[in-house]
Amino acid sequence: MARVLIVGAGLTGSLCAALLRKEAPRPVHLAVWDEAGDSGGRMSTARSPYNPQSTVDLGAQYITCTSHYAKHHQSFYDDLLALGILKPLTAPIEGMVMKEGDCNFMAPQGISSIIKHYLKESGADVCFRHCVTQINLRNDKWEVSKETGPPEQFDIVVLTMPVPQILQLQGDIANLISECQRRQLESVSYSSRYALGLFYEAGTKIDVPWAGQYITSNPCIRFISIDNKKRNIGYRGCCPLSWPVDSASQTVPCVWRGRIHRVQLRWLHHFCTWFSVSPTCFSDPPASHHSLAGQKWIPAFETSSLLPKEKGTACDFWLMR
C-alpha cells in the first residue's frame, strides 16, 4: 500500500486528504502532519477555557462562494450545507463588498470545523507538532525528517505549507525547484497578521448594529467580528469577539515572541480606545471571568510572513516517485 504524506493541516491539506481517500484508484495510507498544535491553519478556531461550546474564529471569518466557484465546485458547498457545517451568512457585515453572484456562508461551529470535517472524511493519521525540516530521496522513497523523532519514508509527499517554509526545506527537495520556479515562489508577497479573540461573560452584549465590520480608518485593526452575532446564536454561554490586526503597523510596536500576554494587552487597550470602551475590565493578568485567545500567522523565517497582500503563485507541491 502506497504511503502518502500531506504536510499542512489547513484547508488545502485537509481537502487534499479527503479527495485522495475518495478518488485514489487503489487503497493508500494517508498521513497529515502539521507543525501547529491543532488543525486549521489560517482557518483556526479557539475555544473558551471556561465554556468549550463558545468558540472564536482567529483566521478566516466567513466563506465567499463566487459565481466562478459555484460553477466548478458547487458540490463542495452543497455537501457542507447539507451537513450543517456551513450556513448562509445573514448577519450584517459592515463594509463588505458584494459582487454579483457571490454567496457568503458562516460556520456555526467555527471556521475550523470545515477542516476537521475533511480530515475525518480522509481517515488520515493526523499528527501535530511535526515540523518538517528535510526531504531526501532514499531508495526511490521520500525520506521526511522533522525536528524531533526519526525520519519516515513515503511514496508521495504533498506540501501545502506557506511558500517561505517550502523554500527553507533542506535536502534533495532544494534541488528539485528550478530557478524559474524559485523566482516565482520568492516573488509571492506576504504580510503578517495577528488575530486576538476575547470571551466575555454570558449575557454580555456589545451594542453595535453589525456582526462584523471592516475597518479602513485605523492603521492597526482591519476587521472586527462578534462571533455569536455572526453565527446567529444569540448570547448563550460566552460572548466571543475577534479581530485581526496588522502587526506591520508602527502605531503599537510589539515584541511578538516571549511576551504574548503583553502584546494582547496592548491590542486590547488599542481596541478600547478605538471603541471608546473603558479598558479597566482588562487587568494584567485578565480577570477570571474573561479569557483571551491569540493567533499570529508566522512562517519559520522571522523576516517573512504568511498572509498574501496580493494574489501570488500557488504553493502546493507534489513529490512523487
C-alpha positions as CSV (number, residue, x, y, z in Angstrom):
1,M,0.0,0.0,0.0
2,A,1.4,3.4,-1.0
3,R,2.2,5.8,1.8
4,V,1.2,9.4,1.2
5,L,2.2,12.3,3.4
6,I,0.4,15.7,3.3
7,V,2.3,18.5,5.1
8,G,-0.1,21.1,6.4
9,A,-3.5,20.6,8.2
10,G,-5.2,23.6,6.8
11,L,-8.0,23.8,4.2
12,T,-5.8,22.7,1.3
13,G,-4.2,19.8,3.2
14,S,-7.4,18.5,4.7
15,L,-9.4,18.7,1.4
16,C,-6.5,17.1,-0.4
17,A,-6.5,14.2,2.0
18,A,-10.3,13.8,1.7
19,L,-10.1,13.8,-2.1
20,L,-7.3,11.3,-2.2
21,R,-9.2,9.0,0.0
22,K,-12.3,9.3,-2.3
23,E,-10.6,9.4,-5.7
24,A,-7.5,7.2,-5.3
25,P,-7.7,4.2,-7.7
26,R,-6.3,1.9,-5.0
27,P,-6.0,2.0,-1.2
28,V,-3.4,4.3,0.2
29,H,-2.1,5.1,3.7
30,L,-2.6,8.8,4.4
31,A,-0.8,10.8,7.0
32,V,-1.2,14.5,7.6
33,W,1.5,16.4,9.6
34,D,1.3,20.0,10.9
35,E,3.8,21.9,13.0
36,A,1.0,23.6,15.0
37,G,-0.9,22.1,17.9
38,D,-4.2,21.8,16.1
39,S,-5.7,21.8,12.6
40,G,-7.0,24.8,10.8
41,G,-4.0,26.9,9.6
42,R,-5.4,30.2,8.6
43,M,-8.9,28.9,9.3
44,S,-8.3,28.3,13.0
45,T,-10.9,28.5,15.8
46,A,-10.2,28.8,19.5
47,R,-12.4,27.7,22.4
48,S,-13.1,29.4,25.7
49,P,-11.3,27.6,28.6
50,Y,-14.4,28.2,30.7
51,N,-17.0,27.1,28.1
52,P,-15.8,24.7,25.3
53,Q,-19.1,25.4,23.4
54,S,-18.0,29.1,23.0
55,T,-15.6,29.5,20.1
56,V,-14.0,32.4,18.3
57,D,-12.6,32.4,14.7
58,L,-9.0,33.5,14.6
59,G,-8.5,33.2,10.9
60,A,-11.0,33.4,8.0
61,Q,-14.3,34.8,9.3
62,Y,-16.6,33.6,6.6
63,I,-16.6,31.8,3.2
64,T,-17.5,33.5,-0.1
65,C,-18.6,31.4,-3.0
66,T,-18.2,33.3,-6.2
67,S,-20.1,32.6,-9.4
68,H,-17.0,31.0,-10.8
69,Y,-16.5,28.7,-7.8
70,A,-20.2,27.8,-7.8
71,K,-19.9,26.7,-11.4
72,H,-16.9,24.4,-10.8
73,H,-17.2,23.5,-7.1
74,Q,-20.9,23.7,-6.2
75,S,-20.9,20.1,-4.9
76,F,-18.5,21.0,-2.1
77,Y,-20.7,23.8,-0.8
78,D,-23.8,21.6,-1.2
79,D,-22.3,18.9,1.0
80,L,-21.2,21.3,3.7
81,L,-24.6,23.0,3.7
82,A,-26.4,19.6,3.9
83,L,-24.3,18.6,6.9
84,G,-24.9,21.9,8.7
85,I,-21.1,22.7,8.7
86,L,-21.9,25.8,6.6
87,K,-25.0,28.0,6.7
88,P,-25.8,31.2,4.8
89,L,-24.3,34.3,6.3
90,T,-27.3,36.6,7.0
91,A,-25.9,38.8,9.8
92,P,-24.8,42.3,8.7
93,I,-21.1,42.8,7.9
94,E,-20.4,46.5,7.6
95,G,-18.1,47.4,4.8
96,M,-18.5,44.1,2.9
97,V,-18.1,44.4,-0.8
98,M,-20.6,42.2,-2.6
99,K,-20.2,41.2,-6.3
100,E,-22.9,39.9,-8.5
101,G,-23.4,36.2,-8.0
102,D,-21.5,36.0,-4.7
103,C,-22.9,34.0,-1.8
104,N,-21.4,34.2,1.8
105,F,-21.5,31.4,4.4
106,M,-20.5,31.1,8.0
107,A,-19.6,28.1,10.1
108,P,-21.9,27.7,13.2
109,Q,-19.3,25.5,15.0
110,G,-16.3,27.7,14.0
111,I,-14.5,28.0,10.7
112,S,-12.0,25.2,11.6
113,S,-15.0,22.8,11.6
114,I,-14.6,22.7,7.8
115,I,-11.0,21.4,8.2
116,K,-11.9,18.9,10.9
117,H,-14.7,17.5,8.7
118,Y,-12.4,16.9,5.8
119,L,-9.7,15.3,8.0
120,K,-12.3,13.0,9.4
121,E,-13.5,12.1,5.9
122,S,-10.0,11.3,4.9
123,G,-9.4,8.8,7.7
124,A,-5.8,10.0,7.7
125,D,-3.4,9.7,10.6
126,V,-3.1,13.3,11.8
127,C,0.0,14.3,13.7
128,F,0.6,17.7,15.3
129,R,3.9,19.3,16.4
130,H,5.5,17.7,13.4
131,C,7.7,20.3,11.9
132,V,9.3,19.1,8.6
133,T,12.9,20.1,8.1
134,Q,14.3,17.9,5.3
135,I,13.1,15.8,2.4
136,N,15.6,13.5,0.8
137,L,15.3,10.7,-1.9
138,R,16.3,7.3,-0.4
139,N,15.9,4.1,-2.4
140,D,13.0,5.5,-4.5
141,K,11.2,6.7,-1.4
142,W,10.9,10.2,0.1
143,E,12.5,10.3,3.5
144,V,11.0,13.1,5.5
145,S,12.8,14.4,8.6
146,K,11.2,16.5,11.3
147,E,12.6,18.5,14.3
148,T,12.0,15.6,16.7
149,G,11.8,11.9,16.2
150,P,13.3,9.6,13.5
151,P,12.7,10.3,9.8
152,E,9.9,8.4,7.9
153,Q,9.6,7.3,4.3
154,F,6.7,7.9,2.0
155,D,5.9,7.2,-1.7
156,I,4.3,10.6,-2.2
157,V,4.7,13.9,-0.3
158,V,2.3,16.8,-0.8
159,L,3.4,20.2,0.6
160,T,0.6,22.6,1.3
161,M,2.6,24.8,3.6
162,P,3.4,28.5,3.1
163,V,6.0,29.4,0.5
164,P,8.6,30.6,2.9
165,Q,8.5,27.3,4.7
166,I,8.9,25.4,1.4
167,L,11.9,27.4,0.4
168,Q,13.7,26.8,3.6
169,L,13.4,23.0,3.5
170,Q,16.7,21.2,3.4
171,G,17.8,18.1,1.5
172,D,17.2,16.9,-2.1
173,I,14.0,18.9,-2.4
174,A,16.0,22.1,-2.7
175,N,17.5,20.7,-6.0
176,L,14.1,19.9,-7.4
177,I,12.9,23.5,-7.5
178,S,14.1,25.1,-10.8
179,E,15.4,28.6,-10.8
180,C,12.3,29.8,-12.6
181,Q,10.1,28.2,-10.0
182,R,12.2,29.6,-7.2
183,R,11.9,33.1,-8.6
184,Q,8.1,32.7,-8.9
185,L,7.9,31.5,-5.3
186,E,10.1,34.2,-4.0
187,S,8.0,36.8,-5.7
188,V,5.0,36.0,-3.6
189,S,4.4,38.9,-1.2
190,Y,3.2,38.3,2.4
191,S,2.3,40.5,5.3
192,S,1.9,39.4,8.9
193,R,-1.4,39.3,10.7
194,Y,-2.2,38.8,14.4
195,A,-5.7,37.8,15.5
196,L,-7.0,38.2,19.0
197,G,-10.1,36.8,20.5
198,L,-11.9,37.8,23.7
199,F,-14.5,35.7,25.6
200,Y,-17.0,37.7,27.7
201,E,-19.3,36.5,30.4
202,A,-22.7,35.1,29.4
203,G,-25.2,37.8,28.9
204,T,-22.7,40.4,27.8
205,K,-23.9,42.5,24.9
206,I,-21.9,44.6,22.6
207,D,-24.3,47.3,21.5
208,V,-23.5,47.7,17.8
209,P,-25.8,47.1,14.8
210,W,-23.4,44.8,12.9
211,A,-21.9,41.3,13.5
212,G,-18.7,42.2,11.7
213,Q,-17.1,45.3,10.4
214,Y,-14.2,46.1,8.1
215,I,-12.0,48.9,9.4
216,T,-10.5,51.3,7.0
217,S,-9.6,54.3,9.2
218,N,-7.4,52.6,11.7
219,P,-3.7,51.7,10.9
220,C,-3.8,48.5,13.1
221,I,-7.3,47.0,13.3
222,R,-8.6,45.5,10.0
223,F,-11.7,43.6,10.8
224,I,-13.8,43.0,13.9
225,S,-16.3,40.2,14.4
226,I,-18.8,39.4,17.2
227,D,-18.9,35.7,16.6
228,N,-22.2,34.9,18.3
229,K,-24.0,37.5,16.2
230,K,-22.2,36.4,13.1
231,R,-23.4,32.9,13.6
232,N,-27.0,33.9,14.7
233,I,-26.7,32.1,18.0
234,G,-27.5,35.0,20.4
235,Y,-25.6,35.4,23.6
236,R,-25.7,31.9,25.1
237,G,-22.6,31.0,27.1
238,C,-19.7,33.3,26.5
239,C,-19.7,36.1,24.1
240,P,-16.7,35.7,21.7
241,L,-15.2,38.7,19.8
242,S,-12.2,38.6,17.4
243,W,-10.3,41.0,15.3
244,P,-7.3,40.7,13.0
245,V,-4.7,43.4,13.3
246,D,-1.8,44.5,11.2
247,S,1.5,43.8,13.0
248,A,3.4,45.7,10.4
249,S,1.9,49.0,11.7
250,Q,4.2,51.3,13.7
251,T,1.3,52.6,15.8
252,V,1.5,50.0,18.5
253,P,5.0,48.5,18.4
254,C,5.2,45.0,19.9
255,V,7.6,42.1,20.5
256,W,5.7,39.0,19.4
257,R,7.8,36.2,20.8
258,G,8.1,35.6,24.5
259,R,5.7,38.3,25.7
260,I,2.4,37.3,24.1
261,H,0.3,38.4,27.0
262,R,1.7,41.9,27.0
263,V,1.1,42.0,23.3
264,Q,-2.5,41.0,23.8
265,L,-3.0,43.7,26.4
266,R,-1.6,46.4,24.1
267,W,-4.0,45.4,21.4
268,L,-6.8,45.4,24.0
269,H,-6.1,48.9,25.0
270,H,-5.9,49.9,21.4
271,F,-9.2,48.3,20.8
272,C,-10.8,50.1,23.8
273,T,-9.5,53.4,22.6
274,W,-11.0,52.7,19.1
275,F,-14.4,51.8,20.5
276,S,-14.4,54.2,23.4
277,V,-14.6,51.3,25.9
278,S,-13.2,51.5,29.3
279,P,-10.0,49.4,29.5
280,T,-10.4,48.7,33.2
281,C,-12.0,45.4,32.5
282,F,-8.7,44.1,31.2
283,S,-6.4,43.5,34.1
284,D,-2.9,42.1,34.0
285,P,-3.4,39.1,34.2
286,P,-7.0,39.2,32.9
287,A,-9.8,38.8,35.4
288,S,-11.0,35.2,35.9
289,H,-14.3,35.9,34.1
290,H,-12.5,37.0,30.9
291,S,-10.2,35.0,28.7
292,L,-8.1,35.6,25.6
293,A,-7.1,33.6,22.6
294,G,-4.4,34.8,20.2
295,Q,-3.1,33.6,16.9
296,K,-0.2,35.0,14.9
297,W,0.4,33.6,11.5
298,I,4.1,33.4,11.1
299,P,6.4,31.3,9.0
300,A,9.7,29.8,10.1
301,F,11.5,32.8,8.8
302,E,11.5,35.7,11.3
303,T,11.6,38.2,8.5
304,S,8.8,36.7,6.4
305,S,5.0,36.4,7.0
306,L,2.1,34.4,5.8
307,L,-0.9,36.2,4.5
308,P,-0.6,37.4,0.9
309,K,-1.0,41.1,0.3
310,E,-1.9,40.3,-3.3
311,K,-2.5,37.2,-5.3
312,G,0.6,35.2,-5.9
313,T,1.8,31.8,-7.1
314,A,0.1,28.8,-5.7
315,C,2.3,26.9,-3.3
316,D,1.3,23.3,-3.3
317,F,4.0,20.8,-4.3
318,W,3.7,17.1,-5.1
319,L,6.7,14.8,-4.7
320,M,6.2,11.5,-6.4
321,R,8.3,8.5,-7.5
